[in-house]
Amino acid sequence: AFLANKDPSAEKYAEVTAKACAETGVKYELRKINREELEDTIIEANNDDSIHGILVYYPVFGGGHDQYIQNCVNQYKDVEGLGQGYRFNMYHNIRYMNGVHHLKSVIPCTPLAIIKVLEYCKVYDSHYSYGNKLNGRTITIVNR
């Protein structure tokens, strides 16, 4: 995992991630780096066969530059599903990265959590077709 900012929320998220990984037996290594080194460091990690997953704590630069950084992460190592391929699949309800159902598409945790909460509140209607499951509803989501 890469932390290339001084954001207290990102640092807390890294701390919580480390604890969760330790509790579940997942090897986790946090690398604190300068943001100017982030792109090259991600590319190195993409090419390192001993690294199976990449996590970047955002924001780093903000805006479009962060989106660019998200797309630098190899989609097969993108543990949060933030890259363009996963976003495309999420918006088009495509559940697999390939057509033969061997590699599931990662759904970013925040949108998935929102859907689960809406299902629990019985406002997300699974009987409607894709794109209409919130038909007639107005939903407001507030994030820091």
N, CA, C and O atoms as a GROMACS GRO file, in nm:
protein
  576
    1ALA      N    1   0.086  -0.117   0.000
    1ALA     CA    2   0.000   0.000   0.000
    1ALA      C    3   0.090   0.123   0.000
    1ALA      O    4   0.198   0.123   0.059
    2PHE      N    5   0.043   0.227  -0.067
    2PHE     CA    6   0.121   0.349  -0.079
    2PHE      C    7   0.049   0.466  -0.015
    2PHE      O    8  -0.067   0.494  -0.045
    3LEU      N    9   0.120   0.535   0.073
    3LEU     CA   10   0.071   0.657   0.135
    3LEU      C   11   0.162   0.770   0.090
    3LEU      O   12   0.279   0.775   0.128
    4ALA      N   13   0.107   0.860   0.009
    4ALA     CA   14   0.188   0.968  -0.048
    4ALA      C   15   0.126   1.103  -0.013
    4ALA      O   16   0.130   1.197  -0.092
    5ASN      N   17   0.069   1.110   0.105
    5ASN     CA   18   0.010   1.236   0.151
    5ASN      C   19   0.018   1.243   0.303
    5ASN      O   20   0.058   1.146   0.368
    6LYS      N   21  -0.019   1.354   0.358
    6LYS     CA   22  -0.018   1.373   0.504
    6LYS      C   23  -0.161   1.385   0.557
    6LYS      O   24  -0.182   1.434   0.668
    7ASP      N   25  -0.258   1.340   0.479
    7ASP     CA   26  -0.398   1.350   0.516
    7ASP      C   27  -0.426   1.261   0.638
    7ASP      O   28  -0.402   1.141   0.631
    8PRO      N   29  -0.474   1.318   0.749
    8PRO     CA   30  -0.500   1.238   0.869
    8PRO      C   31  -0.600   1.125   0.845
    8PRO      O   32  -0.587   1.017   0.904
    9SER      N   33  -0.699   1.148   0.760
    9SER     CA   34  -0.796   1.042   0.731
    9SER      C   35  -0.731   0.927   0.655
    9SER      O   36  -0.761   0.811   0.682
   10ALA      N   37  -0.643   0.959   0.562
   10ALA     CA   38  -0.573   0.855   0.488
   10ALA      C   39  -0.480   0.777   0.580
   10ALA      O   40  -0.470   0.654   0.569
   11GLU      N   41  -0.413   0.847   0.671
   11GLU     CA   42  -0.325   0.779   0.767
   11GLU      C   43  -0.406   0.686   0.857
   11GLU      O   44  -0.361   0.576   0.888
   12LYS      N   45  -0.523   0.729   0.900
   12LYS     CA   46  -0.610   0.645   0.984
   12LYS      C   47  -0.658   0.524   0.905
   12LYS      O   48  -0.662   0.413   0.957
   13TYR      N   49  -0.696   0.546   0.779
   13TYR     CA   50  -0.739   0.436   0.692
   13TYR      C   51  -0.627   0.334   0.677
   13TYR      O   52  -0.652   0.214   0.680
   14ALA      N   53  -0.504   0.381   0.660
   14ALA     CA   54  -0.389   0.291   0.648
   14ALA      C   55  -0.371   0.210   0.777
   14ALA      O   56  -0.342   0.090   0.772
   15GLU      N   57  -0.387   0.276   0.889
   15GLU     CA   58  -0.375   0.209   1.020
   15GLU      C   59  -0.482   0.101   1.036
   15GLU      O   60  -0.452  -0.011   1.079
   16VAL      N   61  -0.605   0.133   1.001
   16VAL     CA   62  -0.715   0.037   1.012
   16VAL      C   63  -0.696  -0.078   0.914
   16VAL      O   64  -0.724  -0.194   0.947
   17THR      N   65  -0.648  -0.047   0.794
   17THR     CA   66  -0.621  -0.152   0.695
   17THR      C   67  -0.514  -0.248   0.746
   17THR      O   68  -0.529  -0.369   0.733
   18ALA      N   69  -0.408  -0.195   0.803
   18ALA     CA   70  -0.300  -0.279   0.857
   18ALA      C   71  -0.353  -0.372   0.964
   18ALA      O   72  -0.319  -0.490   0.968
   19LYS      N   73  -0.436  -0.319   1.051
   19LYS     CA   74  -0.494  -0.400   1.160
   19LYS      C   75  -0.583  -0.510   1.104
   19LYS      O   76  -0.574  -0.626   1.146
   20ALA      N   77  -0.669  -0.476   1.008
   20ALA     CA   78  -0.759  -0.575   0.948
   20ALA      C   79  -0.681  -0.684   0.876
   20ALA      O   80  -0.716  -0.802   0.884
   21CYS      N   81  -0.575  -0.645   0.806
   21CYS     CA   82  -0.492  -0.743   0.736
   21CYS      C   83  -0.423  -0.836   0.835
   21CYS      O   84  -0.417  -0.957   0.814
   22ALA      N   85  -0.371  -0.780   0.944
   22ALA     CA   86  -0.304  -0.861   1.046
   22ALA      C   87  -0.401  -0.962   1.107
   22ALA      O   88  -0.366  -1.077   1.132
   23GLU      N   89  -0.523  -0.918   1.132
   23GLU     CA   90  -0.624  -1.005   1.194
   23GLU      C   91  -0.669  -1.117   1.101
   23GLU      O   92  -0.713  -1.222   1.148
   24THR      N   93  -0.659  -1.096   0.971
   24THR     CA   94  -0.707  -1.196   0.876
   24THR      C   95  -0.596  -1.272   0.805
   24THR      O   96  -0.622  -1.354   0.718
   25GLY      N   97  -0.471  -1.244   0.843
   25GLY     CA   98  -0.358  -1.317   0.786
   25GLY      C   99  -0.314  -1.270   0.648
   25GLY      O  100  -0.246  -1.343   0.577
   26VAL      N  101  -0.352  -1.149   0.610
   26VAL     CA  102  -0.310  -1.093   0.482
   26VAL      C  103  -0.182  -1.014   0.503
   26VAL      O  104  -0.175  -0.928   0.591
   27LYS      N  105  -0.080  -1.043   0.422
   27LYS     CA  106   0.045  -0.969   0.432
   27LYS      C  107   0.022  -0.828   0.381
   27LYS      O  108  -0.031  -0.808   0.271
   28TYR      N  109   0.060  -0.730   0.459
   28TYR     CA  110   0.037  -0.589   0.427
   28TYR      C  111   0.165  -0.512   0.453
   28TYR      O  112   0.226  -0.525   0.559
   29GLU      N  113   0.204  -0.433   0.356
   29GLU     CA  114   0.322  -0.348   0.371
   29GLU      C  115   0.284  -0.206   0.329
   29GLU      O  116   0.238  -0.184   0.217
   30LEU      N  117   0.303  -0.111   0.419
   30LEU     CA  118   0.275   0.029   0.389
   30LEU      C  119   0.406   0.097   0.352
   30LEU      O  120   0.504   0.091   0.426
   31ARG      N  121   0.405   0.163   0.238
   31ARG     CA  122   0.521   0.240   0.195
   31ARG      C  123   0.481   0.387   0.194
   31ARG      O  124   0.392   0.428   0.119
   32LYS      N  125   0.547   0.466   0.277
   32LYS     CA  126   0.525   0.611   0.278
   32LYS      C  127   0.625   0.672   0.183
   32LYS      O  128   0.746   0.660   0.201
   33ILE      N  129   0.574   0.739   0.081
   33ILE     CA  130   0.660   0.794  -0.023
   33ILE      C  131   0.618   0.937  -0.056
   33ILE      O  132   0.508   0.981  -0.021
   34ASN      N  133   0.707   1.008  -0.124
   34ASN     CA  134   0.673   1.140  -0.175
   34ASN      C  135   0.579   1.124  -0.293
   34ASN      O  136   0.594   1.031  -0.373
   35ARG      N  137   0.483   1.213  -0.305
   35ARG     CA  138   0.385   1.198  -0.412
   35ARG      C  139   0.447   1.207  -0.551
   35ARG      O  140   0.393   1.151  -0.646
   36GLU      N  141   0.559   1.276  -0.563
   36GLU     CA  142   0.626   1.284  -0.692
   36GLU      C  143   0.682   1.149  -0.737
   36GLU      O  144   0.706   1.128  -0.856
   37GLU      N  145   0.702   1.057  -0.644
   37GLU     CA  146   0.754   0.924  -0.673
   37GLU      C  147   0.644   0.821  -0.694
   37GLU      O  148   0.673   0.707  -0.731
   38LEU      N  149   0.520   0.860  -0.672
   38LEU     CA  150   0.410   0.762  -0.668
   38LEU      C  151   0.392   0.689  -0.801
   38LEU      O  152   0.383   0.566  -0.802
   39GLU      N  153   0.385   0.760  -0.911
   39GLU     CA  154   0.360   0.695  -1.039
   39GLU      C  155   0.467   0.590  -1.070
   39GLU      O  156   0.434   0.478  -1.106
   40ASP      N  157   0.595   0.626  -1.056
   40ASP     CA  158   0.702   0.530  -1.082
   40ASP      C  159   0.697   0.412  -0.987
   40ASP      O  160   0.724   0.299  -1.026
   41THR      N  161   0.662   0.438  -0.861
   41THR     CA  162   0.654   0.330  -0.762
   41THR      C  163   0.540   0.235  -0.796
   41THR      O  164   0.554   0.113  -0.780
   42ILE      N  165   0.427   0.288  -0.843
   42ILE     CA  166   0.315   0.203  -0.885
   42ILE      C  167   0.356   0.117  -1.003
   42ILE      O  168   0.326  -0.002  -1.006
   43ILE      N  169   0.423   0.175  -1.100
   43ILE     CA  170   0.466   0.100  -1.218
   43ILE      C  171   0.561  -0.013  -1.178
   43ILE      O  172   0.551  -0.124  -1.230
   44GLU      N  173   0.652   0.015  -1.085
   44GLU     CA  174   0.741  -0.090  -1.034
   44GLU      C  175   0.661  -0.202  -0.968
   44GLU      O  176   0.688  -0.320  -0.990
   45ALA      N  177   0.562  -0.165  -0.887
   45ALA     CA  178   0.479  -0.265  -0.819
   45ALA      C  179   0.396  -0.345  -0.920
   45ALA      O  180   0.376  -0.465  -0.902
   46ASN      N  181   0.348  -0.279  -1.025
   46ASN     CA  182   0.274  -0.350  -1.130
   46ASN      C  183   0.358  -0.461  -1.190
   46ASN      O  184   0.307  -0.568  -1.224
   47ASN      N  185   0.488  -0.437  -1.203
   47ASN     CA  186   0.578  -0.532  -1.269
   47ASN      C  187   0.645  -0.630  -1.173
   47ASN      O  188   0.722  -0.715  -1.216
   48ASP      N  189   0.616  -0.619  -1.045
   48ASP     CA  190   0.676  -0.705  -0.943
   48ASP      C  191   0.582  -0.822  -0.915
   48ASP      O  192   0.475  -0.804  -0.855
   49ASP      N  193   0.621  -0.942  -0.958
   49ASP     CA  194   0.536  -1.060  -0.941
   49ASP      C  195   0.513  -1.098  -0.795
   49ASP      O  196   0.420  -1.174  -0.765
   50SER      N  197   0.595  -1.048  -0.704
   50SER     CA  198   0.576  -1.080  -0.562
   50SER      C  199   0.468  -0.992  -0.498
   50SER      O  200   0.426  -1.018  -0.386
   51ILE      N  201   0.424  -0.890  -0.570
   51ILE     CA  202   0.317  -0.802  -0.520
   51ILE      C  203   0.187  -0.842  -0.588
   51ILE      O  204   0.177  -0.840  -0.711
   52HIS      N  205   0.088  -0.879  -0.507
   52HIS     CA  206  -0.039  -0.930  -0.560
   52HIS      C  207  -0.151  -0.827  -0.557
   52HIS      O  208  -0.253  -0.844  -0.624
   53GLY      N  209  -0.134  -0.721  -0.480
   53GLY     CA  210  -0.237  -0.619  -0.472
   53GLY      C  211  -0.176  -0.483  -0.444
   53GLY      O  212  -0.076  -0.472  -0.373
   54ILE      N  213  -0.238  -0.379  -0.500
   54ILE     CA  214  -0.190  -0.242  -0.481
   54ILE      C  215  -0.304  -0.157  -0.428
   54ILE      O  216  -0.416  -0.162  -0.479
   55LEU      N  217  -0.274  -0.080  -0.325
   55LEU     CA  218  -0.370   0.012  -0.264
   55LEU      C  219  -0.300   0.146  -0.248
   55LEU      O  220  -0.190   0.154  -0.194
   56VAL      N  221  -0.365   0.251  -0.296
   56VAL     CA  222  -0.313   0.387  -0.281
   56VAL      C  223  -0.412   0.463  -0.195
   56VAL      O  224  -0.532   0.458  -0.217
   57TYR      N  225  -0.360   0.533  -0.096
   57TYR     CA  226  -0.446   0.614  -0.009
   57TYR      C  227  -0.460   0.754  -0.068
   57TYR      O  228  -0.362   0.826  -0.086
   58TYR      N  229  -0.583   0.789  -0.096
   58TYR     CA  230  -0.616   0.918  -0.158
   58TYR      C  231  -0.676   1.012  -0.055
   58TYR      O  232  -0.726   0.966   0.048
   59PRO      N  233  -0.673   1.143  -0.081
   59PRO     CA  234  -0.625   1.211  -0.200
   59PRO      C  235  -0.472   1.224  -0.199
   59PRO      O  236  -0.410   1.229  -0.093
   60VAL      N  237  -0.416   1.228  -0.318
   60VAL     CA  238  -0.273   1.253  -0.333
   60VAL      C  239  -0.253   1.392  -0.392
   60VAL      O  240  -0.198   1.482  -0.328
   61PHE      N  241  -0.299   1.408  -0.514
   61PHE     CA  242  -0.290   1.538  -0.581
   61PHE      C  243  -0.427   1.606  -0.586
   61PHE      O  244  -0.437   1.729  -0.584
   62GLY      N  245  -0.531   1.524  -0.592
   62GLY     CA  246  -0.667   1.575  -0.606
   62GLY      C  247  -0.711   1.573  -0.751
   62GLY      O  248  -0.629   1.576  -0.843
   63GLY      N  249  -0.841   1.568  -0.771
   63GLY     CA  250  -0.902   1.580  -0.903
   63GLY      C  251  -0.854   1.481  -1.006
   63GLY      O  252  -0.833   1.363  -0.978
   64GLY      N  253  -0.838   1.532  -1.128
   64GLY     CA  254  -0.801   1.449  -1.241
   64GLY      C  255  -0.667   1.379  -1.227
   64GLY      O  256  -0.648   1.270  -1.280
   65HIS      N  257  -0.574   1.441  -1.155
   65HIS     CA  258  -0.443   1.377  -1.136
   65HIS      C  259  -0.458   1.249  -1.054
   65HIS      O  260  -0.392   1.149  -1.082
   66ASP      N  261  -0.544   1.251  -0.953
   66ASP     CA  262  -0.569   1.128  -0.876
   66ASP      C  263  -0.636   1.022  -0.963
   66ASP      O  264  -0.605   0.903  -0.950
   67GLN      N  265  -0.726   1.062  -1.052
   67GLN     CA  266  -0.787   0.965  -1.143
   67GLN      C  267  -0.681   0.904  -1.234
   67GLN      O  268  -0.685   0.784  -1.263
   68TYR      N  269  -0.587   0.984  -1.278
   68TYR     CA  270  -0.477   0.933  -1.360
   68TYR      C  271  -0.398   0.829  -1.280
   68TYR      O  272  -0.366   0.722  -1.332
   69ILE      N  273  -0.366   0.861  -1.155
   69ILE     CA  274  -0.292   0.768  -1.069
   69ILE      C  275  -0.371   0.638  -1.052
   69ILE      O  276  -0.313   0.530  -1.055
   70GLN      N  277  -0.502   0.648  -1.032
   70GLN     CA  278  -0.586   0.528  -1.019
   70GLN      C  279  -0.573   0.439  -1.142
   70GLN      O  280  -0.571   0.316  -1.130
   71ASN      N  281  -0.564   0.500  -1.259
   71ASN     CA  282  -0.552   0.423  -1.382
   71ASN      C  283  -0.412   0.370  -1.407
   71ASN      O  284  -0.393   0.287  -1.496
   72CYS      N  285  -0.314   0.415  -1.331
   72CYS     CA  286  -0.178   0.361  -1.341
   72CYS      C  287  -0.168   0.223  -1.277
   72CYS      O  288  -0.081   0.144  -1.313
   73VAL      N  289  -0.256   0.194  -1.183
   73VAL     CA  290  -0.253   0.065  -1.112
   73VAL      C  291  -0.304  -0.045  -1.206
   73VAL      O  292  -0.412  -0.033  -1.263
   74ASN      N  293  -0.225  -0.150  -1.221
   74ASN     CA  294  -0.264  -0.266  -1.302
   74ASN      C  295  -0.399  -0.317  -1.253
   74ASN      O  296  -0.418  -0.338  -1.133
   75GLN      N  297  -0.494  -0.336  -1.345
   75GLN     CA  298  -0.629  -0.376  -1.304
   75GLN      C  299  -0.631  -0.509  -1.230
   75GLN      O  300  -0.723  -0.534  -1.152
   76TYR      N  301  -0.534  -0.594  -1.253
   76TYR     CA  302  -0.530  -0.724  -1.184
   76TYR      C  303  -0.471  -0.714  -1.044
   76TYR      O  304  -0.471  -0.811  -0.969
   77LYS      N  305  -0.419  -0.595  -1.010
   77LYS     CA  306  -0.365  -0.571  -0.876
   77LYS      C  307  -0.441  -0.461  -0.803
   77LYS      O  308  -0.406  -0.427  -0.690
   78ASP      N  309  -0.543  -0.408  -0.864
   78ASP     CA  310  -0.620  -0.296  -0.810
   78ASP      C  311  -0.720  -0.348  -0.706
   78ASP      O  312  -0.832  -0.387  -0.742
   79VAL      N  313  -0.680  -0.350  -0.579
   79VAL     CA  314  -0.764  -0.411  -0.476
   79VAL      C  315  -0.890  -0.331  -0.444
   79VAL      O  316  -0.984  -0.386  -0.387
   80GLU      N  317  -0.893  -0.204  -0.479
   80GLU     CA  318  -1.013  -0.124  -0.451
   80GLU      C  319  -1.102  -0.107  -0.573
   80GLU      O  320  -1.213  -0.054  -0.561
   81GLY      N  321  -1.057  -0.149  -0.689
   81GLY     CA  322  -1.139  -0.138  -0.808
   81GLY      C  323  -1.162   0.005  -0.852
   81GLY      O  324  -1.272   0.039  -0.898
   82LEU      N  325  -1.062   0.090  -0.838
   82LEU     CA  326  -1.079   0.232  -0.870
   82LEU      C  327  -1.039   0.269  -1.012
   82LEU      O  328  -1.067   0.380  -1.057
   83GLY      N  329  -0.975   0.178  -1.084
   83GLY     CA  330  -0.931   0.207  -1.220
   83GLY      C  331  -1.048   0.212  -1.318
   83GLY      O  332  -1.159   0.169  -1.286
   84GLN      N  333  -1.020   0.266  -1.436
   84GLN     CA  334  -1.125   0.287  -1.536
   84GLN      C  335  -1.196   0.158  -1.576
   84GLN      O  336  -1.318   0.159  -1.593
   85GLY      N  337  -1.123   0.048  -1.590
   85GLY     CA  338  -1.187  -0.079  -1.628
   85GLY      C  339  -1.294  -0.121  -1.530
   85GLY      O  340  -1.403  -0.162  -1.570
   86TYR      N  341  -1.265  -0.111  -1.402
   86TYR     CA  342  -1.363  -0.148  -1.300
   86TYR      C  343  -1.478  -0.049  -1.294
   86TYR      O  344  -1.593  -0.088  -1.275
   87ARG      N  345  -1.447   0.080  -1.310
   87ARG     CA  346  -1.555   0.181  -1.310
   87ARG      C  347  -1.649   0.157  -1.428
   87ARG      O  348  -1.771   0.166  -1.414
   88PHE      N  349  -1.592   0.128  -1.544
   88PHE     CA  350  -1.674   0.099  -1.661
   88PHE      C  351  -1.765  -0.020  -1.632
   88PHE      O  352  -1.885  -0.015  -1.657
   89ASN      N  353  -1.707  -0.126  -1.579
   89ASN     CA  354  -1.786  -0.246  -1.548
   89ASN      C  355  -1.895  -0.217  -1.446
   89ASN      O  356  -2.007  -0.267  -1.460
   90MET      N  357  -1.864  -0.137  -1.344
   90MET     CA  358  -1.964  -0.105  -1.242
   90MET      C  359  -2.082  -0.031  -1.305
   90MET      O  360  -2.197  -0.064  -1.279
   91TYR      N  361  -2.053   0.070  -1.386
   91TYR     CA  362  -2.160   0.150  -1.445
   91TYR      C  363  -2.242   0.074  -1.549
   91TYR      O  364  -2.356   0.110  -1.578
   92HIS      N  365  -2.183  -0.032  -1.606
   92HIS     CA  366  -2.254  -0.110  -1.707
   92HIS      C  367  -2.298  -0.246  -1.654
   92HIS      O  368  -2.341  -0.333  -1.731
   93ASN      N  369  -2.289  -0.265  -1.523
   93ASN     CA  370  -2.333  -0.389  -1.457
   93ASN      C  371  -2.265  -0.512  -1.516
   93ASN      O  372  -2.328  -0.616  -1.534
   94ILE      N  373  -2.137  -0.500  -1.546
   94ILE     CA  374  -2.057  -0.612  -1.595
   94ILE      C  375  -1.985  -0.672  -1.475
   94ILE      O  376  -1.908  -0.602  -1.409
   95ARG      N  377  -2.009  -0.796  -1.447
   95ARG     CA  378  -1.959  -0.858  -1.324
   95ARG      C  379  -1.825  -0.929  -1.338
   95ARG      O  380  -1.765  -0.967  -1.238
   96TYR      N  381  -1.778  -0.948  -1.461
   96TYR     CA  382  -1.653  -1.021  -1.480
   96TYR      C  383  -1.560  -0.942  -1.571
   96TYR      O  384  -1.605  -0.872  -1.661
   97MET      N  385  -1.429  -0.955  -1.547
   97MET     CA  386  -1.329  -0.886  -1.626
   97MET      C  387  -1.308  -0.954  -1.762
   97MET      O  388  -1.252  -0.894  -1.854
   98ASN      N  389  -1.352  -1.077  -1.772
   98ASN     CA  390  -1.342  -1.148  -1.899
   98ASN      C  391  -1.476  -1.216  -1.926
   98ASN      O  392  -1.560  -1.226  -1.837
   99GLY      N  393  -1.495  -1.261  -2.046
   99GLY     CA  394  -1.624  -1.317  -2.084
   99GLY      C  395  -1.650  -1.458  -2.035
   99GLY      O  396  -1.762  -1.507  -2.048
  100VAL      N  397  -1.550  -1.525  -1.980
  100VAL     CA  398  -1.567  -1.665  -1.941
  100VAL      C  399  -1.587  -1.684  -1.791
  100VAL      O  400  -1.579  -1.796  -1.741
  101HIS      N  401  -1.614  -1.577  -1.720
  101HIS     CA  402  -1.650  -1.580  -1.578
  101HIS      C  403  -1.541  -1.638  -1.488
  101HIS      O  404  -1.572  -1.704  -1.388
  102HIS      N  405  -1.415  -1.614  -1.522
  102HIS     CA  406  -1.306  -1.661  -1.437
  102HIS      C  407  -1.256  -1.554  -1.341
  102HIS      O  408  -1.205  -1.585  -1.234
  103LEU      N  409  -1.270  -1.428  -1.379
  103LEU     CA  410  -1.214  -1.321  -1.297
  103LEU      C  411  -1.322  -1.218  -1.268
  103LEU      O  412  -1.362  -1.140  -1.355
  104LYS      N  413  -1.370  -1.219  -1.144
  104LYS     CA  414  -1.475  -1.125  -1.106
  104LYS      C  415  -1.424  -0.982  -1.108
  104LYS      O  416  -1.307  -0.955  -1.076
  105SER      N  417  -1.511  -0.892  -1.145
  105SER     CA  418  -1.480  -0.750  -1.142
  105SER      C  419  -1.489  -0.701  -0.998
  105SER      O  420  -1.583  -0.736  -0.926
  106VAL      N  421  -1.394  -0.620  -0.956
  106VAL     CA  422  -1.395  -0.563  -0.822
  106VAL      C  423  -1.492  -0.446  -0.821
  106VAL      O  424  -1.485  -0.358  -0.906
  107ILE      N  425  -1.581  -0.446  -0.725
  107ILE     CA  426  -1.673  -0.333  -0.708
  107ILE      C  427  -1.618  -0.248  -0.595
  107ILE      O  428  -1.600  -0.298  -0.484
  108PRO      N  429  -1.591  -0.121  -0.621
  108PRO     CA  430  -1.539  -0.035  -0.514
  108PRO      C  431  -1.628  -0.042  -0.390
  108PRO      O  432  -1.750  -0.044  -0.401
  109CYS      N  433  -1.565  -0.046  -0.273
  109CYS     CA  434  -1.638  -0.074  -0.150
  109CYS      C  435  -1.741   0.033  -0.114
  109CYS      O  436  -1.846  -0.001  -0.059
  110THR      N  437  -1.715   0.160  -0.141
  110THR     CA  438  -1.812   0.263  -0.103
  110THR      C  439  -1.942   0.250  -0.180
  110THR      O  440  -2.048   0.249  -0.118
  111PRO      N  441  -1.940   0.241  -0.314
  111PRO     CA  442  -2.067   0.222  -0.384
  111PRO      C  443  -2.140   0.094  -0.343
  111PRO      O  444  -2.262   0.094  -0.330
  112LEU      N  445  -2.064  -0.014  -0.323
  112LEU     CA  446  -2.127  -0.139  -0.282
  112LEU      C  447  -2.191  -0.124  -0.145
  112LEU      O  448  -2.303  -0.171  -0.123
  113ALA      N  449  -2.122  -0.058  -0.052
  113ALA     CA  450  -2.179  -0.036   0.082
  113ALA      C  451  -2.306   0.048   0.074
  113ALA      O  452  -2.402   0.021   0.146
  114ILE      N  453  -2.307   0.148  -0.012
  114ILE     CA  454  -2.426   0.231  -0.027
  114ILE      C  455  -2.543   0.147  -0.077
  114ILE      O  456  -2.655   0.160  -0.026
  115ILE      N  457  -2.519   0.062  -0.175
  115ILE     CA  458  -2.625  -0.024  -0.227
  115ILE      C  459  -2.676  -0.116  -0.116
  115ILE      O  460  -2.797  -0.135  -0.103
  116LYS      N  461  -2.585  -0.174  -0.038
  116LYS     CA  462  -2.627  -0.264   0.071
  116LYS      C  463  -2.712  -0.190   0.174
  116LYS      O  464  -2.811  -0.245   0.222
  117VAL      N  465  -2.676  -0.067   0.208
  117VAL     CA  466  -2.756   0.012   0.302
  117VAL      C  467  -2.893   0.041   0.242
  117VAL      O  468  -2.994   0.030   0.311
  118LEU      N  469  -2.897   0.079   0.115
  118LEU     CA  470  -3.024   0.108   0.050
  118LEU      C  471  -3.112  -0.017   0.041
  118LEU      O  472  -3.234  -0.009   0.055
  119GLU      N  473  -3.050  -0.133   0.018
  119GLU     CA  474  -3.126  -0.259   0.019
  119GLU      C  475  -3.183  -0.285   0.158
  119GLU      O  476  -3.300  -0.322   0.172
  120TYR      N  477  -3.102  -0.265   0.260
  120TYR     CA  478  -3.146  -0.285   0.398
  120TYR      C  479  -3.263  -0.193   0.432
  120TYR      O  480  -3.357  -0.232   0.502
  121CYS      N  481  -3.258  -0.069   0.382
  121CYS     CA  482  -3.365   0.028   0.406
  121CYS      C  483  -3.485   0.005   0.315
  121CYS      O  484  -3.585   0.077   0.323
  122LYS      N  485  -3.475  -0.095   0.229
  122LYS     CA  486  -3.581  -0.133   0.137
  122LYS      C  487  -3.619  -0.022   0.038
  122LYS      O  488  -3.736  -0.007   0.002
  123VAL      N  489  -3.519   0.056  -0.004
  123VAL     CA  490  -3.544   0.158  -0.105
  123VAL      C  491  -3.477   0.123  -0.239
  123VAL      O  492  -3.506   0.187  -0.340
  124TYR      N  493  -3.391   0.024  -0.240
  124TYR     CA  494  -3.326  -0.022  -0.362
  124TYR      C  495  -3.404  -0.144  -0.408
  124TYR      O  496  -3.393  -0.251  -0.348
  125ASP      N  497  -3.482  -0.130  -0.513
  125ASP     CA  498  -3.575  -0.235  -0.556
  125ASP      C  499  -3.512  -0.325  -0.661
  125ASP      O  500  -3.497  -0.286  -0.777
  126SER      N  501  -3.475  -0.445  -0.620
  126SER     CA  502  -3.408  -0.539  -0.711
  126SER      C  503  -3.502  -0.596  -0.816
  126SER      O  504  -3.456  -0.663  -0.909
  127HIS      N  505  -3.632  -0.571  -0.805
  127HIS     CA  506  -3.726  -0.620  -0.905
  127HIS      C  507  -3.722  -0.537  -1.033
  127HIS      O  508  -3.761  -0.584  -1.140
  128TYR      N  509  -3.674  -0.413  -1.022
  128TYR     CA  510  -3.662  -0.328  -1.140
  128TYR      C  511  -3.539  -0.368  -1.220
  128TYR      O  512  -3.447  -0.430  -1.167
  129SER      N  513  -3.538  -0.332  -1.346
  129SER     CA  514  -3.423  -0.361  -1.431
  129SER      C  515  -3.304  -0.273  -1.391
  129SER      O  516  -3.320  -0.171  -1.323
  130TYR      N  517  -3.186  -0.314  -1.434
  130TYR     CA  518  -3.065  -0.238  -1.407
  130TYR      C  519  -3.082  -0.094  -1.452
  130TYR      O  520  -3.133  -0.068  -1.561
  131GLY      N  521  -3.040  -0.002  -1.369
  131GLY     CA  522  -3.052   0.140  -1.398
  131GLY      C  523  -3.181   0.202  -1.346
  131GLY      O  524  -3.196   0.324  -1.347
  132ASN      N  525  -3.275   0.118  -1.302
  132ASN     CA  526  -3.403   0.168  -1.253
  132ASN      C  527  -3.433   0.124  -1.110
  132ASN      O  528  -3.545   0.142  -1.062
  133LYS      N  529  -3.336   0.068  -1.042
  133LYS     CA  530  -3.360   0.011  -0.910
  133LYS      C  531  -3.390   0.116  -0.803
  133LYS      O  532  -3.438   0.082  -0.694
  134LEU      N  533  -3.363   0.242  -0.833
  134LEU     CA  534  -3.398   0.352  -0.741
  134LEU      C  535  -3.507   0.440  -0.804
  134LEU      O  536  -3.520   0.558  -0.771
  135ASN      N  537  -3.583   0.380  -0.894
  135ASN     CA  538  -3.686   0.453  -0.966
  135ASN      C  539  -3.780   0.527  -0.871
  135ASN      O  540  -3.838   0.467  -0.780
  136GLY      N  541  -3.795   0.657  -0.893
  136GLY     CA  542  -3.885   0.737  -0.811
  136GLY      C  543  -3.828   0.779  -0.676
  136GLY      O  544  -3.899   0.838  -0.595
  137ARG      N  545  -3.703   0.750  -0.652
  137ARG     CA  546  -3.639   0.782  -0.523
  137ARG      C  547  -3.542   0.898  -0.540
  137ARG      O  548  -3.481   0.914  -0.646
  138THR      N  549  -3.530   0.977  -0.437
  138THR     CA  550  -3.426   1.080  -0.432
  138THR      C  551  -3.335   1.043  -0.317
  138THR      O  552  -3.378   1.036  -0.202
  139ILE      N  553  -3.209   1.020  -0.347
  139ILE     CA  554  -3.111   0.975  -0.248
  139ILE      C  555  -3.002   1.081  -0.237
  139ILE      O  556  -2.951   1.128  -0.338
  140THR      N  557  -2.968   1.118  -0.115
  140THR     CA  558  -2.859   1.211  -0.090
  140THR      C  559  -2.752   1.139  -0.010
  140THR      O  560  -2.780   1.078   0.093
  141ILE      N  561  -2.629   1.146  -0.058
  141ILE     CA  562  -2.516   1.083   0.010
  141ILE      C  563  -2.418   1.193   0.048
  141ILE      O  564  -2.375   1.270  -0.038
  142VAL      N  565  -2.384   1.199   0.175
  142VAL     CA  566  -2.292   1.300   0.224
  142VAL      C  567  -2.162   1.230   0.262
  142VAL      O  568  -2.163   1.134   0.338
  143ASN      N  569  -2.052   1.279   0.209
  143ASN     CA  570  -1.921   1.223   0.239
  143ASN      C  571  -1.830   1.338   0.276
  143ASN      O  572  -1.837   1.445   0.216
  144ARG      N  573  -1.744   1.317   0.372
  144ARG     CA  574  -1.659   1.421   0.427
  144ARG      C  575  -1.637   1.529   0.328
  144ARG      O  576  -1.566   1.626   0.357
   0.00000   0.00000   0.00000
